[in-house]
C-alpha cells in the first residue's frame, strides 16, 4: 500500500526563538527540506490527492504545507523551497492578510514582555492559549488584544506577496477568513467563513483555490462532518486536518491527515517521518 506523508509548518524564523520551541529557523528548515528531498518524492498537494484517489502514488510520497499565511513563509521559506526545487501548499486565513494579526500572536507578544525564564514563559503561553482558544471568536480576540504590547507589528503576508508566491508555482489553499473553531460557530457563519475565504483568495491570485485546511484541524473537536460537507459544497477538491498519520488510498480526501516534524536534527527528523508512515489513517 502506497502512503502519503503531509507535513505541516506554520512559520520559519530568521533565528531560533526560545519562546517558540519547535519552530525552525532558516538553517534548520533548509536542512529538513534537503533531507526530505533526498529520502522522499515531494509532490504538489493537488497532484498527490489525484494520485491518492487512483491508488497511483509513487513510493515515499510527501507533501509540504504551511498554515495561516505568515510573512516569513514568503520571505524565508519560499527561497529555501525554490533553491531545492520543491513545491508547497500555503493555506491562508484571508482575513489576516495586509496587516492583520492572529489572536495567538497577541498572546505570545504579551507573555514575551513579561518576567520569567524562557521555560516559564513557554508554559504561560501554552496555558493562556488553552484557556481562550475555544471561546467565541470575538471574546477570544478581545482578551488576546488586551495582552499585546505592540499590535502594530506586521507578521502576516500582504496580498502582493501572496500573488508572487502563487506565480512562483506554489499552491494556495483556503484556511477560512478569521480562523475560527468551526465546531462552535453557528452553521451559517461557518459556511460563510469557509466560502468567503475561497472567494477572497481567488480574487487575489486570479486562479481557482481548490484545497482547504480546517482551522486547528482536530476532528470532533475543531470541526465535524457538517464542515466536511461545507467544504465539498464550496467547491474544494480536498481538505486537510491535523491528525498525525499518513494517508492511504482508503483515506477520505476531505479529511487527510498531516503531522508536524518538531525534531531539530536530521536523524530524528527522518525517524519521525518514517514513524508517521506506520500510522496510516483511512
C-alpha positions in Angstrom: 0.0 0.0 0.0 1.4 3.4 -1.0 1.2 6.1 1.6 1.3 9.9 1.6 3.1 11.9 4.3 1.8 15.5 4.5 4.0 17.9 6.6 2.6 21.0 8.4 4.5 24.1 9.1 3.3 27.5 10.3 6.4 29.7 10.5 10.1 29.7 9.5 12.1 32.1 11.6 15.3 34.0 10.8 16.8 32.8 14.0 15.6 30.3 16.7 13.2 31.8 19.3 13.2 30.3 22.8 9.5 31.1 23.2 8.6 29.2 20.0 10.2 25.8 20.6 9.8 23.5 17.6 9.5 26.3 15.1 12.5 26.0 12.8 14.8 28.8 11.7 16.0 29.1 8.1 19.0 26.9 8.6 17.1 24.1 10.2 14.3 24.3 7.7 16.7 24.2 4.8 18.3 21.1 6.4 14.9 19.4 6.8 13.9 20.2 3.2 17.1 18.8 1.9 16.7 15.6 3.8 13.0 15.4 2.7 14.0 15.8 -0.9 16.7 13.1 -0.6 14.5 10.5 1.1 11.0 11.2 -0.3 9.4 12.2 -3.6 7.9 15.6 -2.9 4.7 16.3 -4.8 2.3 19.3 -5.1 -0.6 18.6 -2.8 -3.2 18.7 -5.6 -1.3 16.2 -7.7 -0.8 13.9 -4.7 -4.5 13.9 -3.9 -5.3 13.0 -7.5 -2.8 10.1 -7.4 -4.1 9.1 -4.0 -7.6 8.8 -5.3 -6.4 6.5 -8.0 -4.1 4.5 -5.8 -1.2 5.6 -8.0 1.2 7.3 -5.6 4.9 6.8 -6.1 6.9 5.2 -3.2 7.7 7.5 -0.3 5.4 10.3 -1.5 5.3 13.5 0.6 3.8 17.0 0.5 4.7 20.2 2.3 2.1 22.6 3.7 2.0 25.8 5.6 -0.9 27.2 7.6 -2.2 30.7 8.3 -0.2 33.0 6.0 2.8 34.4 7.9 5.1 36.8 6.0 8.1 34.6 6.9 6.6 31.9 4.6 7.3 34.3 1.7 10.4 35.9 3.0 12.3 32.9 4.4 10.6 29.6 3.4 10.0 30.4 -0.2 13.7 31.0 -1.1 14.6 27.7 0.5 11.9 25.8 -1.4 12.9 27.4 -4.6 16.6 26.6 -4.2 15.7 22.9 -3.8 13.0 22.8 -6.5 10.3 21.9 -4.0 6.6 22.8 -4.1 4.4 23.5 -1.1 0.8 24.4 -0.5 0.1 27.5 1.6 -3.2 27.6 3.5 -4.2 31.2 4.1 -6.5 32.7 6.6 -7.6 35.5 4.3 -8.8 38.0 6.9 -5.3 38.4 8.3 -3.6 39.5 5.1 -2.3 43.0 4.7 -1.7 44.0 8.3 -3.9 41.6 10.2 -2.8 39.8 13.3 -3.8 36.4 14.7 -5.1 36.2 18.3 -2.4 33.7 19.3 0.3 36.1 18.3 -1.2 38.7 20.6 -1.0 36.2 23.5 2.7 35.4 22.6 3.6 39.1 22.4 2.0 39.7 25.8 3.8 36.9 27.5 7.1 37.8 25.8 7.2 41.1 27.6 6.5 39.5 31.0 9.1 38.4 33.6 10.3 34.8 34.0 12.6 32.3 32.4 12.1 31.1 28.8 10.6 27.8 30.1 8.2 29.6 32.4 7.0 31.9 29.6 6.6 29.0 27.2 4.4 27.3 29.8 2.5 30.6 30.4 1.8 30.8 26.6 0.5 27.3 26.4 -1.7 27.9 29.4 -3.2 31.1 28.1 -3.7 29.8 24.6 -5.5 26.8 26.1 -7.7 29.0 28.3 -9.1 31.1 25.5 -8.8 29.0 22.3 -12.4 27.7 22.5 -14.1 30.9 23.5 -16.3 32.7 20.9 -14.1 34.4 18.3 -14.8 38.0 19.4 -14.3 37.3 23.0 -11.1 35.4 22.3 -9.7 38.3 20.1 -10.6 40.9 22.7 -8.8 39.1 25.5 -5.8 38.4 23.4 -5.6 42.1 22.2 -5.5 43.3 25.8 -2.3 41.3 26.3 -0.5 42.6 23.2 2.0 45.4 23.9 2.7 46.1 20.2 -0.3 45.3 18.0 1.3 47.2 15.1 3.9 44.6 14.4 3.2 43.0 11.0 3.5 39.3 10.9 1.3 38.2 8.1 1.7 38.3 4.3 0.5 41.0 2.0 -1.7 40.4 -1.0 1.2 41.3 -3.2 3.4 38.7 -1.6 0.7 36.1 -2.0 0.4 36.8 -5.7 4.1 36.4 -6.1 4.0 33.1 -4.1 1.4 31.8 -6.4 3.2 33.0 -9.5 6.3 31.2 -8.3 4.5 27.9 -8.7 3.4 27.4 -5.1 -0.2 26.2 -4.4 -2.6 28.4 -2.5 -5.3 26.9 -0.3 -8.0 28.4 1.9 -8.0 28.3 5.7 -11.2 30.3 6.4 -11.3 34.1 6.8 -10.9 34.5 10.5 -9.5 31.1 11.6 -12.5 30.3 13.9 -13.1 27.0 15.7 -15.8 25.9 13.2 -17.5 23.4 15.5 -18.6 26.2 17.9 -19.7 28.5 15.1 -23.3 28.7 14.0 -23.6 26.8 10.7 -24.3 29.8 8.6 -21.3 31.7 9.9 -19.0 28.6 9.5 -20.1 28.2 5.9 -19.7 32.0 5.3 -16.1 31.9 6.7 -15.2 28.9 4.5 -16.8 30.2 1.3 -15.6 33.8 1.6 -12.0 32.8 2.2 -12.1 30.8 -1.1 -13.6 33.8 -3.0 -11.1 36.3 -1.5 -8.1 34.2 -2.3 -9.2 33.5 -5.8 -9.7 37.2 -6.4 -6.1 37.9 -5.2 -4.3 35.2 -7.2 -6.7 35.2 -10.1 -6.9 31.4 -10.1 -9.1 28.6 -8.6 -8.4 27.7 -5.0 -9.3 24.1 -4.6 -7.8 23.0 -1.3 -8.9 23.7 2.2 -7.4 23.3 5.7 -9.7 23.1 8.8 -8.6 25.6 11.5 -6.9 23.8 14.3 -7.9 20.7 12.5 -8.9 18.1 15.1 -12.0 16.1 14.0 -14.8 16.1 16.5 -13.2 18.9 18.5 -12.5 21.7 16.0 -14.7 20.6 13.1 -17.1 17.8 12.3 -18.8 16.2 9.3 -21.0 19.2 8.8 -17.9 21.2 7.9 -16.6 18.4 5.7 -19.9 18.8 3.7 -19.5 22.6 3.6 -16.0 22.2 2.1 -17.5 20.0 -0.6 -20.3 22.4 -1.3 -17.9 25.3 -1.6 -16.2 23.5 -4.5 -13.0 22.3 -2.9 -11.4 19.1 -4.2 -9.7 18.1 -1.0 -9.1 19.2 2.6 -6.6 18.5 5.4 -6.7 18.1 9.1 -4.0 17.9 11.9 -4.5 14.2 12.7 -0.9 12.9 12.8 -0.8 10.0 10.4 -0.1 9.1 6.8 -2.8 9.0 4.1 -3.7 6.0 2.0 -6.0 5.2 -0.9 -8.7 4.4 1.7 -8.4 7.9 3.2 -11.2 10.5 2.9 -9.7 13.2 0.7 -11.6 15.8 2.6 -10.0 14.7 5.9 -6.4 14.0 5.0 -4.0 13.6 8.0 -0.9 15.8 8.4 1.8 16.0 11.0 4.4 18.5 12.3 8.0 17.4 12.4 9.3 19.0 15.6 12.8 17.4 15.7 15.6 19.8 15.0 18.3 17.3 14.0 18.5 15.4 10.8 18.4 11.8 12.1 15.3 12.4 14.4 13.6 14.3 11.6 13.8 11.4 9.2 12.9 8.9 12.0 9.7 10.9 12.7 8.9 10.9 9.0 9.3 7.1 8.9 7.4 6.6 12.2 4.5 8.6 10.9 4.1 6.3 7.9 3.3 3.4 10.3 0.2 5.3 11.4 -1.8 5.3 8.2 -5.4 6.6 8.5 -8.4 5.7 6.4 
